[in-house]
Amino acid sequence: MFSCPNCGGKIVFDIDTQRPLCQYCGSQFRIEDLGPGIAQNVTTYEANVFVCRNCGAEVTSPDNQIVSFCSYCGSESVLYSRTVTADSPQTVLPFRLSKKKIHEMYATRLQNVWYLPKEFKDPQYIDSMRGIYMPFWSTSVSYPPQVRLNMHQRVEVSSDTYRIDTYSGIFYVTGTAERYLTDASSALDDAITDQLLPYPESSAKPFHPAYLAGFYADKSDVPVQKYTQYIQEKASEDAIEGIKQRLGTNFTIDSTILPNGQKVAPSVPATPKDYHATLMPVWFLTRRDKDRVSYGVVNGYTGSTYMDLPVDQKKFWPVTFAIALVLFIALSLFFSAVAKTALTISLLATALMMLVYQGELRNVMERETHLFDIGSATYDPKNGTSVKKKAKKTNTTFTTFFAMMVVMFVAMVFSDPTIMRFILGTAAIVLGTINVIKIIRDGSKVADKMLMVTGILSYATIVVGTLVQLAAPVYDYWYYGASLICLVGALLPGIMMIRCYNLAASRPLPNYFSREGGMNDAQ
């Protein structure tokens, strides 16, 4: 712990003045007044490691204090500590936004958010926010002096004609790219990191433990080599984007066609050149709900924010059912359909609900399997989770939903009732089949198997409705009965979607007991 030479009080790093400050007598100091740091080639410092007994999370601090709350699992048991000699990172970016300022930003962000659990706006809960320095790797890459790329240019010949000119040219690339930051802690999911970046690394200071006084620093456990592929692909994309800007909007860079006919996307070789460890400021807020935990994380320098915002179902369902009742009455007054058409509409409604439900289930699966979290211990690069494929990952739910609505509109306007029922019924069973396959695929990878069972039951109602359509019974009650079954099939995933959303807005309790060091490779 840093002690004041004037009164012996505790010294903390004051965000407002950006200088160490005695909490008792108010004396201010320069960083260099509190001993040597990395600038004087001091590569280690004394720190206290606080370890959570429940999840194994570890944070360090130069202060000798009691920590009674784990920022990662939300446990309120006292963390035990031990003194260690910690390796110094190369740089640190000091906190610039105070806790008071973050509280104001947090309240503004949640001001118009509906259905939040009440504790999210509880001042006592907000005050549990902690300032933690998160470990990052700072890596630069080098490019070859030049690269050959294929491209074409669209040239306007007249007002209604144009020609395409193709080229194969040599482009000069700058020798060294900007530095890339990747998180060095498995506690910080890449989805969170993406929301916090960028950090202005040019404002970072040579490391000195005095910057940590009054704060915590998370343990590093992700080696820099895990991000090699990510950095190479990200640097290549940045170089291609730079070349595009130099060319102008009339030019398009093309893929390379190999002799076997395979297309290879344009790229610029990028080689990691050097790397070093650094610490970046994060304000960390944790909410625990039984066996799940939600995070609110704020960049302590820029204010960029990531928040897990679950829904309070006690607030959500009464409002939802009231709206549904009003819509039901309105449709009953102004819309009517024969028995066969009612069944067709019910089939399509169930299929569309399954489509939306599958998208929510996919989000849960990605969160629980850490599919796109390169720093996770369970990350498997064989899943094809490179930055390029990650960038291409798009949510097709809305597009498919819109396409189905267009099909429905066309069938109802331009077709007779028999053709309309055939088109929409076929679309419903095809869409339902595709989505139940995806639901089984994704649902088998999550802990809550009821999510998968719900999708299967919903699809079963589509099958029942389709069989009734094919059987073409004489009596209307068969169609109305099947319609009711299909509507139940649409209601089930509708109810479970809130459960899916809350699971995607939280994460399982972490387990860090098997974490290993990551910054031993720091240069």
C-alpha positions as CSV (number, residue, x, y, z in Angstrom):
1,M,0.0,0.0,0.0
2,F,1.2,3.5,-0.8
3,S,1.3,5.6,2.4
4,C,1.4,9.4,2.6
5,P,4.8,10.6,3.8
6,N,3.1,13.5,5.6
7,C,0.4,11.7,7.6
8,G,0.8,8.0,6.9
9,G,-2.7,7.9,5.3
10,K,-3.7,5.8,2.3
11,I,-2.8,7.2,-1.1
12,V,-5.1,6.5,-4.1
13,F,-5.0,7.6,-7.7
14,D,-7.3,10.5,-8.1
15,I,-9.1,10.5,-11.4
16,D,-10.1,14.2,-11.5
17,T,-6.5,15.4,-10.9
18,Q,-4.8,12.4,-12.6
19,R,-2.3,12.4,-9.6
20,P,-1.9,10.3,-6.5
21,L,-3.8,11.8,-3.6
22,C,-3.8,11.2,0.2
23,Q,-7.4,10.4,1.3
24,Y,-6.7,11.9,4.7
25,C,-4.7,15.1,4.5
26,G,-5.3,15.8,0.8
27,S,-1.7,15.9,-0.2
28,Q,-1.0,15.4,-3.9
29,F,2.1,13.7,-5.4
30,R,3.7,13.0,-8.7
31,I,3.8,9.4,-9.9
32,E,7.6,9.3,-9.8
33,D,7.5,10.5,-6.1
34,L,6.1,7.0,-5.2
35,G,9.1,5.0,-6.4
36,P,10.4,3.6,-9.7
37,G,8.3,2.0,-12.4
38,I,8.7,0.4,-15.7
39,A,10.4,3.5,-17.1
40,Q,13.3,2.7,-14.7
41,N,13.3,-0.9,-15.8
42,V,11.5,-2.2,-12.7
43,T,9.7,-5.1,-14.1
44,T,7.9,-6.4,-11.0
45,Y,5.9,-4.9,-8.1
46,E,4.4,-6.1,-4.8
47,A,0.6,-6.7,-5.0
48,N,-2.1,-8.4,-3.1
49,V,-4.0,-11.1,-5.0
50,F,-7.7,-11.4,-4.0
51,V,-9.2,-14.8,-4.8
52,C,-13.0,-15.5,-4.9
53,R,-13.8,-18.8,-3.1
54,N,-16.8,-19.4,-5.2
55,C,-15.6,-18.9,-8.8
56,G,-11.8,-18.6,-8.5
57,A,-11.6,-15.2,-10.0
58,E,-8.4,-13.3,-9.1
59,V,-7.8,-9.5,-9.1
60,T,-4.7,-7.8,-7.8
61,S,-4.2,-4.4,-6.1
62,P,-1.2,-2.7,-4.5
63,D,-3.5,-1.8,-1.6
64,N,-3.9,-3.9,1.6
65,Q,-7.7,-4.0,2.0
66,I,-10.7,-6.3,2.4
67,V,-12.7,-7.3,-0.6
68,S,-16.2,-8.5,0.3
69,F,-17.7,-8.7,-3.2
70,C,-16.7,-10.6,-6.3
71,S,-17.2,-8.6,-9.5
72,Y,-17.3,-11.7,-11.7
73,C,-19.8,-14.0,-10.0
74,G,-21.6,-11.6,-7.7
75,S,-20.6,-13.6,-4.6
76,E,-20.8,-11.6,-1.3
77,S,-18.3,-13.7,0.6
78,V,-15.1,-12.2,1.7
79,L,-12.3,-12.8,-0.8
80,Y,-9.1,-14.2,0.7
81,S,-5.8,-12.6,-0.3
82,R,-2.1,-13.3,-0.5
83,T,0.9,-11.1,-1.3
84,V,2.7,-11.8,-4.6
85,T,5.3,-10.4,-6.8
86,A,3.5,-9.5,-10.0
87,D,5.0,-8.9,-13.4
88,S,4.7,-5.3,-14.6
89,P,2.9,-4.7,-17.9
90,Q,4.6,-2.3,-20.3
91,T,1.9,0.4,-20.2
92,V,-1.3,1.5,-18.4
93,L,-4.1,3.8,-19.5
94,P,-5.3,5.6,-16.3
95,F,-9.0,6.0,-15.6
96,R,-10.3,9.3,-16.9
97,L,-14.0,9.0,-16.0
98,S,-14.8,9.1,-12.3
99,K,-17.3,6.8,-10.6
100,K,-19.7,9.8,-10.2
101,K,-19.6,10.5,-13.9
102,I,-20.2,6.9,-14.7
103,H,-23.2,6.8,-12.4
104,E,-24.7,9.7,-14.4
105,M,-24.0,8.0,-17.7
106,Y,-25.5,4.8,-16.4
107,A,-28.7,6.4,-15.2
108,T,-29.1,8.3,-18.5
109,R,-28.6,5.0,-20.5
110,L,-31.3,3.2,-18.5
111,Q,-33.8,6.1,-18.3
112,N,-36.0,4.9,-21.2
113,V,-35.4,1.1,-20.9
114,W,-38.6,-0.8,-20.2
115,Y,-39.2,-3.9,-18.1
116,L,-35.9,-3.8,-16.3
117,P,-35.6,-5.5,-12.9
118,K,-36.0,-2.8,-10.2
119,E,-32.6,-3.3,-8.7
120,F,-30.9,-2.0,-11.9
121,K,-31.9,1.5,-10.8
122,D,-31.3,0.9,-7.1
123,P,-28.6,3.4,-5.9
124,Q,-27.1,0.8,-3.6
125,Y,-26.7,-1.6,-6.5
126,I,-25.2,1.0,-8.8
127,D,-22.7,2.0,-6.1
128,S,-21.3,-1.5,-6.2
129,M,-19.6,-0.6,-9.5
130,R,-15.8,-1.4,-9.3
131,G,-12.9,0.1,-11.1
132,I,-10.8,-2.7,-12.6
133,Y,-7.8,-2.5,-14.9
134,M,-8.3,-5.2,-17.5
135,P,-5.2,-6.8,-19.2
136,F,-4.8,-6.5,-22.9
137,W,-2.2,-7.4,-25.5
138,S,-1.0,-4.5,-27.8
139,T,0.3,-5.9,-31.1
140,S,1.5,-4.3,-34.3
141,V,1.9,-6.0,-37.7
142,S,4.1,-5.5,-40.7
143,Y,3.0,-5.6,-44.3
144,P,5.0,-6.5,-47.4
145,P,6.1,-3.4,-49.4
146,Q,3.7,-4.1,-52.2
147,V,0.8,-6.5,-53.1
148,R,-0.9,-7.5,-56.4
149,L,-4.7,-7.2,-56.5
150,N,-7.3,-7.8,-59.2
151,M,-10.0,-5.1,-59.6
152,H,-12.5,-3.7,-62.0
153,Q,-13.8,-0.2,-62.8
154,R,-17.3,0.7,-63.9
155,V,-17.0,3.5,-66.5
156,E,-20.1,5.3,-67.6
157,V,-20.2,5.7,-71.4
158,S,-23.5,7.5,-71.7
159,S,-26.6,8.1,-69.6
160,D,-27.8,4.6,-70.1
161,T,-24.7,2.5,-70.9
162,Y,-21.5,1.7,-69.1
163,R,-18.5,-0.6,-69.5
164,I,-16.4,-2.7,-67.1
165,D,-12.6,-2.4,-67.2
166,T,-10.6,-5.0,-65.4
167,Y,-7.1,-4.6,-64.0
168,S,-4.4,-6.4,-62.2
169,G,-2.2,-3.9,-60.3
170,I,0.6,-3.6,-57.8
171,F,-0.3,-1.6,-54.7
172,Y,2.2,-0.2,-52.2
173,V,1.3,-0.9,-48.6
174,T,2.6,1.0,-45.6
175,G,5.3,-1.0,-43.7
176,T,3.7,-1.1,-40.2
177,A,0.0,-0.9,-39.2
178,E,-1.6,0.6,-36.1
179,R,-1.5,-1.4,-32.9
180,Y,-4.3,-3.9,-32.3
181,L,-5.7,-4.5,-28.8
182,T,-6.9,-7.9,-27.8
183,D,-8.0,-8.8,-24.3
184,A,-5.7,-11.0,-22.2
185,S,-8.3,-12.2,-19.7
186,S,-10.8,-15.0,-20.3
187,A,-13.1,-13.1,-17.8
188,L,-13.7,-10.5,-20.5
189,D,-15.8,-11.9,-23.3
190,D,-14.9,-10.7,-26.8
191,A,-18.5,-9.5,-27.2
192,I,-17.8,-7.1,-24.3
193,T,-14.4,-6.1,-25.7
194,D,-15.9,-5.2,-29.0
195,Q,-18.2,-2.7,-27.3
196,L,-15.5,-1.2,-25.2
197,L,-13.0,-0.6,-28.0
198,P,-11.3,1.5,-29.1
199,Y,-9.0,2.6,-26.3
200,P,-6.7,5.6,-27.2
201,E,-3.5,3.6,-26.6
202,S,-1.5,6.7,-27.6
203,S,-2.5,8.2,-24.2
204,A,-1.2,5.2,-22.2
205,K,1.6,5.8,-19.7
206,P,4.6,3.7,-18.8
207,F,3.4,1.4,-16.1
208,H,3.7,2.3,-12.5
209,P,1.8,0.6,-9.7
210,A,0.7,4.0,-8.3
211,Y,-1.8,4.1,-11.1
212,L,-3.5,1.1,-9.6
213,A,-3.8,2.6,-6.1
214,G,-7.5,2.4,-5.1
215,F,-8.4,0.1,-8.1
216,Y,-8.0,-3.5,-9.0
217,A,-6.3,-5.3,-11.9
218,D,-7.6,-8.5,-13.4
219,K,-5.4,-11.5,-13.9
220,S,-4.0,-12.2,-17.4
221,D,-4.6,-15.8,-18.6
222,V,-4.9,-15.6,-22.4
223,P,-1.6,-15.9,-24.4
224,V,-1.1,-13.5,-27.2
225,Q,-0.7,-16.4,-29.7
226,K,-4.4,-17.1,-29.4
227,Y,-5.2,-13.9,-31.3
228,T,-2.6,-14.3,-34.1
229,Q,-5.1,-15.4,-36.7
230,Y,-7.6,-12.7,-35.7
231,I,-5.0,-9.9,-35.8
232,Q,-3.7,-11.1,-39.2
233,E,-7.1,-11.1,-40.8
234,K,-8.2,-7.9,-39.1
235,A,-5.0,-6.2,-40.4
236,S,-5.5,-7.6,-43.8
237,E,-9.1,-6.2,-43.9
238,D,-7.9,-2.8,-42.8
239,A,-5.2,-2.7,-45.5
240,I,-7.8,-3.7,-48.2
241,E,-10.1,-1.0,-46.9
242,G,-7.3,1.6,-47.1
243,I,-6.6,0.6,-50.7
244,K,-10.3,0.9,-51.5
245,Q,-10.4,4.4,-50.2
246,R,-7.4,5.4,-52.3
247,L,-9.0,3.9,-55.4
248,G,-12.3,5.6,-55.0
249,T,-15.9,4.4,-55.3
250,N,-15.7,3.5,-59.0
251,F,-13.3,0.7,-58.4
252,T,-14.0,-2.7,-56.9
253,I,-11.4,-5.1,-55.7
254,D,-12.1,-8.6,-57.0
255,S,-11.4,-12.1,-55.7
256,T,-8.6,-14.2,-57.2
257,I,-9.7,-17.2,-59.3
258,L,-7.4,-20.2,-58.8
259,P,-6.7,-22.7,-61.6
260,N,-9.2,-25.1,-60.0
261,G,-11.9,-22.4,-60.2
262,Q,-11.9,-21.6,-56.5
263,K,-12.4,-18.0,-55.5
264,V,-10.0,-16.5,-53.0
265,A,-11.0,-13.3,-51.3
266,P,-8.5,-10.4,-51.7
267,S,-6.1,-10.1,-48.9
268,V,-2.8,-8.4,-47.8
269,P,-0.3,-10.6,-45.9
270,A,0.1,-9.3,-42.4
271,T,2.7,-10.5,-39.9
272,P,2.5,-9.8,-36.1
273,K,5.6,-7.7,-35.5
274,D,5.8,-7.0,-31.8
275,Y,3.6,-7.1,-28.7
276,H,3.5,-6.0,-25.1
277,A,1.2,-6.2,-22.1
278,T,-1.0,-3.2,-21.2
279,L,-3.8,-2.4,-18.7
280,M,-7.0,-0.6,-19.7
281,P,-9.6,1.0,-17.4
282,V,-13.0,-0.6,-17.0
283,W,-15.9,0.2,-14.6
284,F,-17.5,-3.2,-13.7
285,L,-21.0,-3.7,-12.4
286,T,-22.4,-7.2,-11.6
287,R,-25.9,-8.5,-11.0
288,R,-26.4,-12.1,-9.9
289,D,-29.7,-13.9,-10.2
290,K,-29.5,-17.4,-8.8
291,D,-27.1,-19.3,-11.1
292,R,-26.8,-16.5,-13.7
293,V,-24.8,-13.3,-13.7
294,S,-25.3,-10.1,-15.8
295,Y,-22.6,-7.4,-16.4
296,G,-22.6,-3.7,-17.0
297,V,-19.2,-2.7,-18.2
298,V,-18.0,0.9,-19.1
299,N,-14.8,2.0,-20.7
300,G,-13.2,4.0,-18.0
301,Y,-11.6,6.4,-20.5
302,T,-14.1,7.0,-23.3
303,G,-17.4,5.9,-21.7
304,S,-18.2,3.2,-24.3
305,T,-20.7,0.9,-22.6
306,Y,-21.8,-2.8,-22.7
307,M,-24.8,-3.9,-20.7
308,D,-26.6,-7.1,-20.1
309,L,-30.2,-6.0,-19.7
310,P,-32.6,-8.8,-18.8
311,V,-36.4,-8.4,-18.7
312,D,-38.5,-8.5,-15.5
313,Q,-41.2,-11.0,-16.6
314,K,-43.6,-9.7,-13.8
315,K,-43.6,-6.4,-15.6
316,F,-43.6,-7.7,-19.2
317,W,-46.4,-10.3,-19.3
318,P,-49.3,-8.2,-18.0
319,V,-48.6,-5.5,-20.6
320,T,-48.1,-8.0,-23.4
321,F,-51.3,-9.9,-22.7
322,A,-53.2,-6.6,-22.5
323,I,-51.9,-5.6,-26.0
324,A,-52.7,-9.1,-27.3
325,L,-56.2,-8.9,-26.0
326,V,-56.8,-5.5,-27.7
327,L,-55.4,-6.8,-31.0
328,F,-57.6,-10.0,-30.8
329,I,-60.7,-8.0,-30.3
330,A,-59.8,-5.6,-33.1
331,L,-59.1,-8.5,-35.5
332,S,-62.3,-10.2,-34.5
333,L,-64.3,-7.2,-35.4
334,F,-62.7,-6.4,-38.7
335,F,-61.4,-9.7,-40.0
336,S,-62.9,-13.1,-40.6
337,A,-61.8,-16.2,-42.4
338,V,-63.3,-19.5,-43.5
339,A,-62.1,-22.6,-41.6
340,K,-59.6,-23.7,-44.1
341,T,-58.0,-20.2,-44.4
342,A,-57.9,-19.9,-40.6
343,L,-55.9,-23.1,-40.4
344,T,-53.5,-21.9,-43.1
345,I,-52.9,-18.5,-41.4
346,S,-52.4,-20.4,-38.1
347,L,-49.8,-22.6,-39.7
348,L,-47.9,-19.7,-41.1
349,A,-48.1,-17.8,-37.8
350,T,-46.5,-20.8,-36.0
351,A,-43.8,-21.1,-38.6
352,L,-42.9,-17.4,-38.4
353,M,-42.9,-17.6,-34.6
354,M,-40.5,-20.6,-34.8
355,L,-38.3,-18.5,-37.1
356,V,-37.9,-15.7,-34.5
357,Y,-37.5,-18.2,-31.7
358,Q,-34.7,-19.9,-33.5
359,G,-32.8,-16.6,-33.7
360,E,-33.2,-16.1,-30.0
361,L,-32.1,-19.6,-29.2
362,R,-29.0,-19.1,-31.4
363,N,-28.0,-16.1,-29.3
364,V,-28.2,-18.3,-26.2
365,M,-26.1,-21.0,-27.8
366,E,-23.4,-18.5,-28.9
367,R,-23.3,-17.0,-25.4
368,E,-23.1,-20.3,-23.5
369,T,-20.6,-22.0,-25.8
370,H,-18.4,-18.9,-26.2
371,L,-18.6,-19.5,-29.9
372,F,-17.1,-16.1,-30.8
373,D,-14.9,-15.6,-27.7
374,I,-11.4,-16.4,-28.8
375,G,-10.0,-15.8,-25.3
376,S,-12.3,-18.5,-23.8
377,A,-10.8,-21.8,-22.8
378,T,-13.6,-23.6,-24.7
379,Y,-13.0,-21.7,-28.0
380,D,-12.5,-24.0,-30.9
381,P,-11.0,-22.4,-34.1
382,K,-12.3,-25.4,-36.1
383,N,-15.8,-23.8,-35.7
384,G,-14.6,-21.3,-38.3
385,T,-14.9,-18.4,-36.0
386,S,-12.3,-16.3,-37.7
387,V,-12.8,-12.5,-37.9
388,K,-13.9,-12.8,-41.6
389,K,-16.5,-15.4,-40.9
390,K,-17.5,-13.5,-37.8
391,A,-18.0,-10.4,-39.8
392,K,-20.1,-12.3,-42.4
393,K,-22.3,-13.7,-39.6
394,T,-25.6,-11.9,-40.1
395,N,-29.0,-12.3,-38.6
396,T,-31.2,-13.6,-41.4
397,T,-34.3,-13.8,-39.2
398,F,-35.7,-10.4,-40.2
399,T,-34.9,-11.0,-43.9
400,T,-36.7,-14.4,-43.9
401,F,-39.6,-13.0,-41.9
402,F,-40.0,-10.2,-44.4
403,A,-39.8,-12.6,-47.4
404,M,-42.5,-14.8,-45.8
405,M,-44.8,-11.8,-45.3
406,V,-44.3,-10.8,-49.0
407,V,-45.2,-14.4,-50.0
408,M,-48.3,-14.2,-47.8
409,F,-49.3,-10.9,-49.3
410,V,-48.9,-12.1,-52.9
411,A,-50.7,-15.3,-52.3
412,M,-53.7,-13.5,-50.7
413,V,-53.9,-10.8,-53.3
414,F,-53.2,-12.6,-56.6
415,S,-54.4,-16.1,-56.0
416,D,-57.7,-17.8,-55.5
417,P,-58.3,-19.3,-52.0
418,T,-57.2,-22.8,-52.9
419,I,-53.9,-21.7,-54.5
420,M,-53.3,-19.3,-51.6
421,R,-53.8,-22.1,-49.0
422,F,-51.4,-24.4,-51.0
423,I,-48.7,-21.7,-51.2
424,L,-48.9,-20.6,-47.6
425,G,-49.2,-24.1,-46.3
426,T,-46.2,-25.3,-48.2
427,A,-44.2,-22.3,-47.1
428,A,-45.2,-23.0,-43.4
429,I,-44.1,-26.6,-43.4
430,V,-40.8,-25.9,-45.3
431,L,-40.0,-23.0,-43.0
432,G,-40.9,-25.0,-39.9
433,T,-38.8,-28.0,-41.0
434,I,-35.7,-25.8,-41.6
435,N,-36.1,-24.1,-38.2
436,V,-36.7,-27.2,-36.2
437,I,-33.5,-28.6,-37.6
438,K,-31.6,-25.5,-36.5
439,I,-33.4,-25.5,-33.1
440,I,-32.3,-29.1,-32.4
441,R,-28.8,-28.3,-33.5
442,D,-28.4,-25.2,-31.3
443,G,-30.6,-26.4,-28.5
444,S,-28.6,-29.5,-27.9
445,K,-25.6,-27.3,-27.0
446,V,-27.3,-25.3,-24.2
447,A,-27.9,-26.5,-20.7
448,D,-31.6,-25.7,-20.7
449,K,-33.0,-28.5,-22.9
450,M,-36.6,-27.1,-22.5
451,L,-35.6,-24.6,-25.1
452,M,-35.1,-27.3,-27.6
453,V,-38.2,-29.2,-26.5
454,T,-40.3,-26.1,-27.0
455,G,-39.2,-25.8,-30.6
456,I,-39.9,-29.5,-31.3
457,L,-43.4,-29.2,-29.8
458,S,-44.1,-26.1,-31.9
459,Y,-43.1,-28.0,-35.0
460,A,-45.3,-30.9,-34.0
461,T,-48.3,-28.6,-34.2
462,I,-47.4,-27.5,-37.7
463,V,-47.2,-31.2,-38.7
464,V,-50.7,-31.8,-37.2
465,G,-52.1,-28.8,-39.0
466,T,-50.5,-29.9,-42.3
467,L,-51.9,-33.4,-42.0
468,V,-55.4,-32.0,-41.4
469,Q,-55.0,-29.9,-44.6
470,L,-53.9,-32.8,-46.6
471,A,-56.7,-35.0,-45.3
472,A,-59.2,-32.3,-46.3
473,P,-62.0,-33.3,-43.9
474,V,-65.6,-32.2,-44.6
475,Y,-66.4,-30.7,-41.2
476,D,-65.1,-27.3,-40.2
477,Y,-64.4,-28.3,-36.6
478,W,-61.4,-30.3,-37.8
479,Y,-59.9,-27.1,-39.2
480,Y,-60.8,-24.9,-36.3
481,G,-59.4,-27.6,-33.9
482,A,-56.1,-27.8,-35.8
483,S,-56.0,-24.0,-35.9
484,L,-56.3,-23.9,-32.1
485,I,-53.5,-26.4,-31.8
486,C,-51.2,-24.4,-34.2
487,L,-51.9,-21.2,-32.2
488,V,-50.8,-23.0,-29.0
489,G,-47.7,-24.0,-31.0
490,A,-47.1,-20.3,-31.8
491,L,-47.7,-19.3,-28.2
492,L,-45.2,-21.8,-26.7
493,P,-42.1,-20.3,-28.4
494,G,-43.5,-16.8,-27.8
495,I,-43.5,-17.4,-24.1
496,M,-40.1,-19.1,-24.1
497,M,-38.5,-16.3,-26.1
498,I,-38.4,-14.1,-23.0
499,R,-36.6,-16.9,-21.2
500,C,-34.2,-17.1,-24.2
501,Y,-33.7,-13.3,-24.1
502,N,-32.9,-13.4,-20.4
503,L,-30.4,-16.2,-20.8
504,A,-28.7,-14.3,-23.7
505,A,-28.7,-11.2,-21.4
506,S,-26.8,-13.1,-18.7
507,R,-24.2,-15.9,-18.5
508,P,-23.6,-18.9,-16.4
509,L,-21.6,-18.4,-13.2
510,P,-17.9,-18.3,-14.2
511,N,-15.3,-20.9,-13.1
512,Y,-11.8,-19.6,-13.0
513,F,-10.1,-22.2,-10.8
514,S,-8.3,-23.6,-13.8
515,R,-7.0,-20.3,-15.2
516,E,-3.4,-20.1,-16.2
517,G,-1.1,-17.2,-16.7
518,G,-1.0,-15.3,-20.0
519,M,1.5,-12.5,-19.7
520,N,4.5,-14.5,-19.1
521,D,5.3,-14.0,-22.8
522,A,5.1,-10.2,-22.5
523,Q,7.9,-8.3,-24.1
